[in-house]
Amino acid sequence: MDGATLGEHVLECRGLRRSFGKLLAVDGVGFHIDPGETYGLLGPNGAGKTTTISMIAGLLEHDEGKVVVAGEPMTTRSVRAKGALGYVPQDLAIYPDLSGRENLMFFARLYGMSTAEARHRSDEVLALTGLADRAGDQTKQYSGGMKRRLNIGIGLLHRPRLLILDEPTVGVDPQSRNAILESVEGLSEAGMAVLYTTHYMEEAERLCDRIGIIDHGKLIAEGTRAELVSMVGEGDQVRLSAAGDLTGAAAKLSARSWVRRAKAVDGGIDLVVENARSELPAILTDAAADGVAIRSVEVTEPDLEAVFLQLTGRALRD
């Protein structure tokens, strides 16, 4: 973000700091999100994630730094900046005795829509979230996944430029979870900027264009999945199940510039390789040239879980 001008992106935050007494909860956090981009903010419990989101949403004042949403500065007193933002908290914010449509109509009116506009937009959101066939049912009759989808729909009513989703799939069944993820993918494709937090690494890998890892109040790493993996020096693991001169073949494979490690093991060869899928034909050719008979090949690419563990020393769910 160095050299950028505040207001160029849908969301920009710089140098955010917030203390609670002697505890420095957030220490210099800064990142940006562009239109159509989904940004994942990942951190273990107590890392400062919730405090950061609260400052971005204008729910908590920052001690230092700046937050700009759709070109408008964000503070707890901001009106226009908050109007450009949709916030979907982890805790459900719906009325159980109202139907799905009544919940949407209520919140649409709070956004200042006319009755006709609120009705039209509520119908659109019901279709988007897959709840049109249950629109007239009280939400206390909804499943956990349906309530989550309605919660997201409420945040979408006013067509925000930025949508903040805080753990939107916690406690939902696999089918509803997949429906939520598909909805988020659709929002990104439609040009909406999304700030997404989750405890599920597979969600971050599926949805997020870029990811920021926060720990002890600091943003310790940021980038695409590929950039984060390369940052910690991980390589692809390749297991060749094979027979023959395994030791000799492993030694020759080690001489390849893109092979970080090659070792003969019982029944095969284990390798750590840069961009293994591209180099696999060369690996097989080299091994065959050394008289090794290959029975099977298994390639395991490093994932965000391994990167997160190496950077923070703990798993995301800790």
C-alpha positions as CSV (number, residue, x, y, z in Angstrom):
1,M,0.0,0.0,0.0
2,D,3.0,2.3,0.2
3,G,2.6,5.2,-2.2
4,A,-1.1,4.6,-2.7
5,T,-3.7,7.4,-2.1
6,L,-6.4,6.8,0.4
7,G,-9.7,6.3,-1.4
8,E,-8.4,4.4,-4.5
9,H,-9.9,1.1,-3.3
10,V,-13.3,0.1,-1.9
11,L,-11.6,-0.5,1.5
12,E,-8.3,0.9,2.8
13,C,-7.0,0.9,6.3
14,R,-3.6,2.0,7.4
15,G,-1.7,1.9,10.6
16,L,-4.7,0.8,12.7
17,R,-4.0,0.7,16.4
18,R,-6.3,0.0,19.3
19,S,-5.5,-0.6,23.0
20,F,-7.6,-1.7,25.9
21,G,-5.8,-0.5,29.0
22,K,-2.3,-2.0,28.8
23,L,-3.3,-4.5,26.1
24,L,-2.4,-3.5,22.6
25,A,-5.0,-5.5,20.7
26,V,-4.2,-4.2,17.2
27,D,-0.8,-2.8,16.3
28,G,-0.4,-1.1,12.9
29,V,-2.7,-3.2,10.8
30,G,-3.2,-2.1,7.2
31,F,-4.6,-3.6,4.0
32,H,-6.9,-2.8,1.1
33,I,-9.7,-4.5,-0.9
34,D,-10.6,-3.8,-4.5
35,P,-14.0,-4.1,-6.3
36,G,-14.7,-7.8,-7.0
37,E,-12.1,-9.0,-4.6
38,T,-12.6,-11.3,-1.7
39,Y,-10.0,-10.7,1.1
40,G,-9.6,-13.3,3.8
41,L,-8.6,-12.1,7.3
42,L,-7.3,-15.1,9.2
43,G,-6.1,-15.3,12.8
44,P,-6.2,-17.5,15.8
45,N,-8.4,-16.5,18.7
46,G,-7.2,-13.4,20.4
47,A,-5.1,-12.3,17.4
48,G,-7.0,-8.9,17.0
49,K,-9.2,-10.0,14.2
50,T,-12.5,-9.0,15.8
51,T,-11.1,-5.6,17.0
52,T,-9.9,-4.9,13.4
53,I,-13.3,-5.7,11.9
54,S,-15.0,-3.6,14.5
55,M,-12.9,-0.6,13.6
56,I,-13.4,-1.1,9.9
57,A,-17.2,-1.3,10.4
58,G,-17.2,1.9,12.5
59,L,-18.4,0.0,15.6
60,L,-15.2,0.8,17.5
61,E,-13.0,3.9,17.4
62,H,-9.4,3.4,16.5
63,D,-6.6,5.0,18.6
64,E,-4.4,5.6,15.5
65,G,-4.6,5.0,11.8
66,K,-7.2,5.5,9.1
67,V,-10.1,3.6,7.6
68,V,-11.7,4.6,4.2
69,V,-14.7,2.8,2.8
70,A,-15.7,3.8,-0.8
71,G,-13.8,7.0,-0.5
72,E,-15.3,8.0,2.8
73,P,-13.4,8.1,6.1
74,M,-14.8,5.7,8.6
75,T,-15.3,6.5,12.3
76,T,-18.0,5.5,14.8
77,R,-19.8,8.8,13.8
78,S,-19.6,8.3,10.0
79,V,-22.8,8.0,8.1
80,R,-21.9,7.9,4.4
81,A,-19.1,5.4,4.9
82,K,-21.4,3.1,6.9
83,G,-24.0,3.4,4.1
84,A,-21.5,1.8,1.7
85,L,-20.9,-1.1,4.0
86,G,-22.8,-4.3,4.8
87,Y,-21.9,-6.0,8.0
88,V,-22.9,-9.6,8.7
89,P,-21.9,-10.6,12.3
90,Q,-21.2,-14.1,13.5
91,D,-24.2,-13.8,15.9
92,L,-27.5,-13.9,14.1
93,A,-29.3,-10.6,13.8
94,I,-32.8,-11.6,12.9
95,Y,-36.2,-11.6,14.6
96,P,-37.4,-15.2,15.2
97,D,-41.1,-14.4,15.3
98,L,-41.1,-12.6,11.9
99,S,-41.0,-14.3,8.6
100,G,-38.1,-14.1,6.3
101,R,-39.8,-11.5,4.1
102,E,-40.9,-9.5,7.2
103,N,-37.3,-9.5,8.5
104,L,-36.1,-8.2,5.2
105,M,-38.8,-5.6,4.9
106,F,-38.1,-4.3,8.4
107,F,-34.4,-3.8,7.8
108,A,-35.0,-2.4,4.3
109,R,-37.2,0.3,5.9
110,L,-34.5,1.0,8.4
111,Y,-32.2,1.6,5.4
112,G,-34.6,4.3,4.3
113,M,-36.3,2.4,1.4
114,S,-39.8,3.1,0.4
115,T,-42.3,0.3,0.9
116,A,-42.4,-0.5,-2.8
117,E,-38.6,-0.5,-3.0
118,A,-38.3,-2.5,0.2
119,R,-40.7,-5.1,-1.2
120,H,-38.9,-5.3,-4.5
121,R,-35.4,-5.6,-2.9
122,S,-36.6,-8.2,-0.4
123,D,-37.9,-10.4,-3.2
124,E,-34.5,-10.1,-5.0
125,V,-32.6,-11.0,-1.8
126,L,-34.9,-13.9,-1.1
127,A,-34.2,-15.3,-4.6
128,L,-30.4,-14.6,-4.2
129,T,-30.2,-16.5,-0.9
130,G,-32.4,-19.4,-2.1
131,L,-35.2,-18.6,0.5
132,A,-38.0,-17.5,-1.8
133,D,-40.0,-20.7,-1.1
134,R,-39.8,-20.2,2.7
135,A,-40.3,-16.4,2.6
136,G,-43.6,-16.5,4.6
137,D,-42.4,-18.8,7.3
138,Q,-41.3,-17.6,10.7
139,T,-37.5,-17.7,11.0
140,K,-37.6,-19.7,14.2
141,Q,-38.7,-22.5,11.9
142,Y,-35.6,-22.1,9.7
143,S,-32.6,-24.4,9.9
144,G,-29.3,-22.9,11.0
145,G,-28.1,-22.6,7.5
146,M,-31.3,-20.8,6.3
147,K,-30.9,-18.3,9.2
148,R,-27.3,-17.7,8.2
149,R,-28.4,-17.1,4.6
150,L,-31.1,-14.7,5.7
151,N,-28.5,-12.9,7.9
152,I,-26.3,-12.4,4.8
153,G,-29.3,-11.3,2.8
154,I,-30.0,-8.5,5.3
155,G,-26.5,-7.2,4.8
156,L,-27.0,-7.1,1.1
157,L,-30.4,-5.3,1.0
158,H,-28.9,-1.8,0.4
159,R,-26.4,-3.1,-2.2
160,P,-23.2,-2.2,-0.3
161,R,-19.9,-1.6,-1.9
162,L,-18.2,-3.6,0.8
163,L,-19.6,-6.7,2.6
164,I,-18.0,-7.9,5.8
165,L,-18.8,-11.6,6.6
166,D,-17.6,-12.7,10.0
167,E,-17.6,-16.5,10.2
168,P,-20.7,-16.9,8.1
169,T,-20.7,-20.7,8.0
170,V,-20.3,-21.5,11.7
171,G,-22.7,-24.3,12.8
172,V,-24.4,-24.9,9.5
173,D,-24.8,-28.2,7.6
174,P,-22.7,-29.0,4.6
175,Q,-25.4,-28.3,2.0
176,S,-26.2,-24.9,3.5
177,R,-22.5,-24.2,3.8
178,N,-21.9,-24.8,0.1
179,A,-24.9,-22.6,-0.7
180,I,-23.4,-19.8,1.3
181,L,-20.0,-20.2,-0.4
182,E,-21.6,-20.1,-3.8
183,S,-23.5,-17.0,-2.9
184,V,-20.2,-15.3,-1.8
185,E,-18.6,-16.3,-5.1
186,G,-21.5,-14.8,-7.0
187,L,-21.1,-11.5,-5.1
188,S,-17.4,-11.3,-6.0
189,E,-18.2,-12.0,-9.6
190,A,-20.8,-9.2,-9.5
191,G,-18.1,-6.7,-8.5
192,M,-18.7,-6.5,-4.7
193,A,-15.7,-6.2,-2.4
194,V,-15.9,-8.8,0.4
195,L,-14.0,-9.0,3.7
196,Y,-14.2,-12.6,4.9
197,T,-13.2,-14.2,8.1
198,T,-13.3,-18.0,8.7
199,H,-11.9,-20.8,10.8
200,Y,-12.0,-23.1,7.8
201,M,-8.9,-23.0,5.6
202,E,-10.6,-24.7,2.7
203,E,-13.1,-21.8,2.6
204,A,-10.2,-19.3,2.4
205,E,-8.5,-21.3,-0.3
206,R,-11.8,-21.5,-2.3
207,L,-13.0,-17.9,-1.9
208,C,-10.2,-15.5,-1.2
209,D,-8.2,-13.7,-3.9
210,R,-5.8,-12.5,-1.2
211,I,-5.3,-13.4,2.5
212,G,-4.0,-11.5,5.4
213,I,-2.7,-13.4,8.5
214,I,-3.0,-11.5,11.7
215,D,-1.4,-12.6,15.0
216,H,-0.7,-10.8,18.3
217,G,-2.3,-7.7,16.7
218,K,0.0,-7.5,13.7
219,L,-0.5,-8.4,10.1
220,I,2.4,-10.8,9.7
221,A,1.8,-11.9,6.1
222,E,-0.4,-11.0,3.2
223,G,-0.8,-12.3,-0.4
224,T,-2.4,-14.8,-2.7
225,R,-2.3,-18.4,-1.6
226,A,0.7,-19.1,-3.9
227,E,2.6,-16.1,-2.5
228,L,2.0,-17.1,1.1
229,V,3.1,-20.7,0.4
230,S,6.3,-19.4,-1.4
231,M,6.9,-17.0,1.5
232,V,7.6,-19.8,4.0
233,G,9.6,-21.9,1.5
234,E,7.3,-24.8,1.3
235,G,7.5,-27.1,-1.7
236,D,5.3,-29.8,-3.3
237,Q,5.8,-33.2,-1.8
238,V,6.0,-36.1,-4.4
239,R,5.9,-39.8,-3.4
240,L,7.1,-42.2,-6.1
241,S,6.1,-45.8,-5.3
242,A,8.7,-47.7,-7.3
243,A,11.2,-50.5,-7.5
244,G,14.8,-50.6,-8.7
245,D,17.9,-48.5,-7.9
246,L,16.1,-46.1,-5.7
247,T,19.2,-44.7,-4.0
248,G,20.9,-43.9,-7.4
249,A,17.8,-42.4,-8.9
250,A,17.2,-40.2,-5.8
251,A,20.8,-38.9,-6.0
252,K,20.4,-38.0,-9.7
253,L,17.1,-36.3,-9.1
254,S,18.7,-34.3,-6.3
255,A,20.9,-32.6,-8.9
256,R,17.9,-31.0,-10.6
257,S,17.7,-27.3,-9.7
258,W,13.9,-27.6,-8.9
259,V,14.3,-30.5,-6.6
260,R,14.9,-29.4,-3.0
261,R,15.1,-32.8,-1.6
262,A,15.1,-36.4,-2.8
263,K,15.4,-39.5,-0.6
264,A,15.1,-43.2,-1.2
265,V,12.6,-44.8,1.2
266,D,11.2,-48.3,1.6
267,G,9.2,-48.9,-1.6
268,G,9.9,-45.6,-3.3
269,I,11.4,-42.1,-3.5
270,D,10.2,-39.1,-1.5
271,L,10.9,-35.7,-3.1
272,V,10.2,-32.0,-2.3
273,V,9.9,-30.2,-5.6
274,E,9.1,-26.7,-6.8
275,N,6.0,-26.7,-9.0
276,A,5.8,-30.4,-9.0
277,R,2.9,-30.8,-11.5
278,S,4.9,-29.0,-14.2
279,E,8.1,-30.9,-13.5
280,L,6.5,-34.3,-13.1
281,P,7.2,-35.5,-16.7
282,A,10.9,-34.8,-16.2
283,I,10.9,-36.7,-12.8
284,L,9.3,-39.7,-14.4
285,T,11.7,-39.6,-17.4
286,D,14.8,-39.3,-15.1
287,A,13.6,-42.2,-12.9
288,A,12.9,-44.4,-15.9
289,A,16.3,-43.6,-17.4
290,D,17.9,-45.0,-14.2
291,G,16.0,-48.2,-14.5
292,V,13.4,-47.5,-11.9
293,A,9.9,-49.0,-12.4
294,I,7.3,-46.6,-11.1
295,R,4.0,-48.1,-9.9
296,S,2.2,-44.9,-8.7
297,V,2.8,-41.2,-8.2
298,E,1.3,-39.0,-5.4
299,V,1.6,-35.2,-5.4
300,T,0.7,-33.2,-2.3
301,E,0.8,-29.4,-2.6
302,P,1.3,-27.3,0.5
303,D,-1.9,-25.7,1.8
304,L,-2.8,-22.7,3.9
305,E,-3.0,-24.8,7.0
306,A,0.7,-25.6,6.8
307,V,1.6,-22.0,6.1
308,F,-0.6,-20.7,9.0
309,L,0.9,-23.2,11.4
310,Q,4.5,-22.2,10.4
311,L,3.8,-18.5,10.7
312,T,1.9,-18.4,14.0
313,G,3.0,-21.6,15.7
314,R,-0.7,-22.7,16.1
315,A,-3.6,-24.0,14.2
316,L,-6.4,-21.6,13.1
317,R,-8.9,-23.3,15.4
318,D,-6.7,-23.0,18.5
